[in-house]
Amino acid sequence: MPRAANRILDVDEEKLVHQFPGLDRKAVGAFFTPAPLVERTLSLAMAHLGDGPLTVIDPACGAGAFLSAAAKLWPGARLCGLELDPAVARLCQARVPSAEVREGDALRAGLDPFLATVPPDHRELWVGNPPYNGTSPVLKDPNAYAKLRALLPFALPPGTSLRDDFAFFLLVAAQRLATRPGVLAFITPASLLDAFLYAPLRQSLTRTLSLREVVDLGPGAFAGTQVRTCITVWSSIPGHMDPPRFERRGATQHFTPEAPEWRLAPTAPEASALDARWSALGEPLTTLVPVSLPGVKTRFDELLVDADPERLLERIRAFAAATEDSLPEFARAHGLPEELLPKLRALKVGAPLEVDARHLRPFFRYGGARHRGTLPPEARAYCYLDRRLIPRGDHRLRGPYDPHVGAVKLLFNVRELPLSAALLEEEGCVHDHRHARFAPLYVPQRLRDEGLRVTRSVESADELGPLVPNLSPRGLEWAETLGGPRAAFQAIVRFLNSADVQRHWAPAFGASRVVPVPLVTPESQQ
């Protein structure tokens, strides 16, 4: 039996990062794990390991927080660690002499030498804080990505892909433990628990392993970041097991993940009742409002956005007139930091820029939950919306159709907490805030009926048909009972910001499914 856990507070993990000033923490997801979190994770895992010989594997061991603690908890265990950065790997080896630490990449078969030598009678404990960086370097390696993607036997939601390293680490560990007895205990973003993107991953994990523990840590567990994190503990050790335990803010309860989302958290009965009632009475928001688009992401607000329209236009004209040699002078004159010069030079490539004042648009910085209901005057600015300066279609000008024209737009977000909505009643562009979307009140008929793809096959806006309300057939009938399409949009805003949505439905389902909007008429409310 391993000896009882003691508090493992001998090293400040976060201070260790300052020994590596060349480490790009954001790019590789390097946030060293605080000792209390290490202690908590190992304590949770220990309860499910049982007795017998043990191999501890940290596939992204960093400076050795988990291996150092494991060496104290299990003095006779075999310890294996893999780390991308050679200097960090050397520190880990010096800190945990009893461990076998190698430089390598667990997502590119770097663990194979360790795994090939694990004694057959050993249980395995996969533990750690795998990197989460939003966009994995693996995405630039088609062969590596294909091998990792093959570990997930389910289709991903349309328009999405596995993008974060922690998801790949979970798949690698689960594949290994599918053939050997052991426990997996990782700290990951809490998006693993309920984000719609990870529903196939959750389904795969629950079919491969037995979920034992979930601890929602909330935000701020790591210095320098407010990302919500969680601990999940999974087991492949046979035997009778109770339903998994969920803990948040000290309160615990048991639950069972269920299809179709396989959420790793219990669902409040009030939320389930509301969801069933609203689904019976109405339609999902994205069905009710058929046409919606992401907001504008200029990728260069310092150049392209300003509260003063005249100053913005003057800056764009000065940029167009500047030569590549005079760009540093231009940047200084307009208060642009020197580190933005590469972006300025990139925009200078190609034909000379022709400045057109018609590209100047009102630009509203939608702040999500900060701007529930409506946008305050201070949210207004201006942007220079030109395809040449805003690449890759992020401004969402689709063929001849300009979705930013029109004085009324519904602003909302789906599958992204906190849910919120607002009505913008001035013409202009909307800033891309936390995956927020905007839905014009009126859209071309063919666009509403056939979808956004139709814009690619027409040459003029006239071919898209007359403007019609951006509502489904049931939504149009509902709007007539309320006083028209604008009243329907106003009712949607009130509903999304209501207490029932915010306090009950959103905490349970807001990250995993689209909210159903009940099409309640004034008569039915009486």
MONORBEL-V455549 format. One record per residue. SS is DSSP state (h for helix, s for strand, l for the rest). PSI is psi as a letter, one per 40 degrees, with the letter a starting at -180 (999 if undefined). OMEGA is omega in whole degrees, -180 to 180 (* if undefined). Layout:
BEGIN
SS;PSI;OMEGA  SS;PSI;OMEGA
END
This chain:
BEGIN
l;h;175  l;i;-180  l;i;-176  l;i;-179  l;h;171  l;i;178  l;h;-174  l;g;-171  l;f;-172  l;e;-178  l;h;174  l;h;-174  h;d;-175  h;d;179  h;d;-179  h;d;-176  h;d;-179  h;e;175  h;e;-175  l;g;-176  l;d;180  l;e;-177  l;h;176  l;g;-172  h;d;-178  h;d;-176  h;d;-176  h;e;179  l;f;-174  l;g;172  l;h;-173  l;i;-168  l;h;176  l;i;-176  h;d;179  h;d;178  h;d;175  h;d;-180  h;d;-177  h;d;-178  h;d;-180  h;d;178  h;d;178  h;d;-180  h;d;-176  h;d;-176  h;e;-175  h;e;-176  h;d;-174  l;a;-176  l;i;173  l;i;180  l;i;-171  s;h;168  s;h;179  s;h;-178  s;h;172  s;h;-173  l;e;176  l;g;-161  l;e;180  l;b;-178  l;e;171  l;f;-179  h;d;-177  h;d;-180  h;d;178  h;d;179  h;d;-180  h;d;179  h;d;179  h;d;-178  h;d;-177  l;g;-174  l;d;-178  l;e;-176  l;i;172  s;h;-174  s;h;-178  s;h;178  s;i;177  s;h;-177  s;h;-178  l;d;-174  l;h;-176  h;d;-180  h;d;178  h;d;178  h;d;179  h;d;178  h;d;180  h;d;-179  h;d;179  h;d;-178  h;d;-179  l;g;-175  l;d;-178  l;e;-178  l;i;170  s;h;-176  s;h;179  s;i;171  s;h;-180  l;i;-175  l;h;-179  h;d;-178  h;e;178  h;f;174  l;e;-180  l;d;-179  l;e;-173  h;d;179  h;d;176  h;d;-172  h;d;-179  l;e;-175  l;e;178  l;h;179  l;i;-175  l;d;-179  l;e;-178  l;h;163  s;i;-179  s;h;172  s;h;174  s;h;-172  s;i;175  s;a;-179  l;g;-174  l;i;-175  l;i;170  l;h;-172  l;e;176  l;d;-180  l;h;-175  l;i;171  h;d;179  h;d;-179  h;d;179  h;e;180  l;g;-173  h;d;-179  h;d;180  h;d;180  h;d;-179  h;d;180  h;d;180  h;d;179  h;d;180  l;e;179  l;e;179  l;h;-172  l;e;-176  l;i;178  l;i;176  l;i;177  l;i;-179  l;h;178  l;e;-179  l;i;174  l;i;172  l;h;-172  l;e;-171  l;h;-177  h;d;-175  h;d;179  h;d;178  h;d;179  h;d;177  h;d;-180  h;d;179  h;d;-179  h;d;-179  h;d;178  h;d;180  h;d;-176  h;e;175  l;e;-177  l;e;-178  l;i;176  l;h;179  s;a;-177  s;i;176  s;h;180  s;h;-177  s;i;166  s;h;-178  s;i;170  s;i;179  l;e;174  h;d;175  h;d;-172  h;d;-171  h;e;-178  l;h;-176  h;d;-179  h;d;-173  h;e;177  h;d;177  h;d;178  h;d;178  h;d;179  h;d;180  h;d;-179  h;d;-178  h;d;176  h;d;-177  h;d;-174  l;i;176  s;h;178  s;h;-178  s;d;-174  s;i;171  s;h;175  s;h;177  s;h;-175  s;e;-176  s;a;-179  l;i;171  l;e;180  l;d;-179  l;h;179  l;h;176  l;e;178  l;i;177  l;e;179  l;h;174  l;h;-178  s;i;179  s;i;170  s;h;171  s;i;-180  s;h;-177  s;i;-178  s;i;171  l;e;-179  l;h;-177  l;i;177  l;i;179  l;h;-178  l;i;174  l;i;174  l;i;-179  l;i;-179  s;h;179  s;h;180  s;h;174  s;h;180  l;f;175  l;e;179  s;h;-177  s;i;173  s;i;178  s;i;-178  l;i;176  l;h;177  l;i;-176  l;i;174  l;i;1  l;e;-175  l;d;-177  l;f;-179  l;h;-179  l;f;-180  l;i;178  l;i;179  l;h;180  l;h;180  h;d;179  h;d;180  h;d;179  h;d;180  h;d;179  h;d;-179  h;d;-180  h;d;-179  h;d;-178  h;d;179  h;d;179  h;d;-175  h;e;-171  s;a;-176  s;i;172  s;i;-176  h;d;-177  h;e;171  h;d;179  h;d;178  l;g;-167  l;d;-174  l;h;173  l;i;-174  s;i;174  s;i;177  l;a;-177  s;h;172  l;g;-173  l;d;-174  l;e;-180  l;f;-177  h;d;-178  h;d;179  h;d;-163  h;e;-178  s;i;179  s;i;176  l;d;-178  l;h;-176  h;d;-180  h;d;178  h;d;179  h;d;-179  h;d;177  h;d;-180  h;d;-180  h;d;178  h;d;178  h;d;177  h;d;180  h;d;-178  h;e;-177  l;i;172  l;i;179  l;d;180  l;d;-176  l;e;-179  h;d;177  h;d;179  h;d;177  h;d;-178  h;d;179  h;d;-177  h;d;-176  l;e;173  l;f;178  l;h;-178  l;i;-178  h;d;-178  h;e;178  h;e;-179  h;d;177  h;d;178  h;d;178  h;d;-180  h;d;180  h;d;180  h;e;179  l;e;-179  l;h;178  l;a;-177  l;i;178  l;i;-179  l;h;175  l;h;-177  l;h;-179  l;h;-177  h;e;179  h;e;177  h;e;180  s;h;-176  s;i;167  s;i;-173  s;h;-174  s;h;-180  l;g;179  l;h;-176  l;f;178  h;b;-176  h;d;178  h;e;-176  h;f;178  l;h;175  s;d;-178  l;i;-179  l;h;179  l;i;-179  h;d;-177  h;e;177  h;e;-175  s;h;172  s;a;178  s;i;175  s;i;176  s;h;-170  l;g;-177  l;h;-179  l;d;-178  l;d;-174  l;e;178  l;g;-170  l;i;173  l;f;173  l;e;-177  l;e;177  l;e;175  l;f;168  s;h;-172  s;h;-180  l;b;-178  l;e;-177  s;h;177  s;h;-176  l;e;-177  l;e;177  l;h;-179  l;h;-170  l;e;-178  l;h;179  s;h;171  s;h;177  s;h;-177  s;i;172  l;i;178  l;i;179  l;f;180  l;h;-178  l;i;-3  l;h;176  l;i;177  l;i;178  s;i;177  s;i;176  s;h;177  s;h;-175  l;f;172  l;i;178  l;h;178  l;i;180  s;i;-180  s;h;178  s;i;-179  l;g;-177  l;h;174  l;f;176  l;f;177  l;i;179  s;i;173  s;i;-179  s;h;177  s;i;179  l;d;178  s;h;180  s;i;175  s;i;-173  h;d;-178  h;d;178  h;d;179  h;d;-173  h;d;-174  h;e;179  l;i;-174  h;d;-178  h;d;-175  h;d;-178  h;d;-178  h;e;-174  h;e;180  l;i;-178  l;e;180  l;i;-179  h;d;-179  h;d;-179  h;e;-179  h;e;177  l;i;-178  l;i;177  s;h;179  s;i;178  s;i;-178  l;g;-179  l;i;176  l;i;177  h;d;177  h;d;178  h;d;178  h;d;178  h;d;178  h;d;-179  h;d;-180  h;d;180  h;e;-177  h;e;-178  l;e;176  l;i;-177  h;d;-180  h;d;178  h;d;177  h;d;177  h;d;178  h;d;179  h;d;178  h;d;179  h;d;-180  h;d;-179  h;d;-177  h;d;180  l;e;-175  l;i;-179  h;d;-179  h;d;178  h;d;-172  h;d;-174  h;d;-173  h;d;-173  h;d;-174  h;d;179  h;d;-179  h;d;-169  h;e;-169  l;d;-179  l;e;-172  l;d;-180  l;i;-180  l;h;-176  l;h;173  s;h;-179  s;h;179  s;h;-179  l;g;-175  l;h;179  l;i;177  h;d;-179  h;d;-177  h;e;180  h;e;-177  l;999;*
END
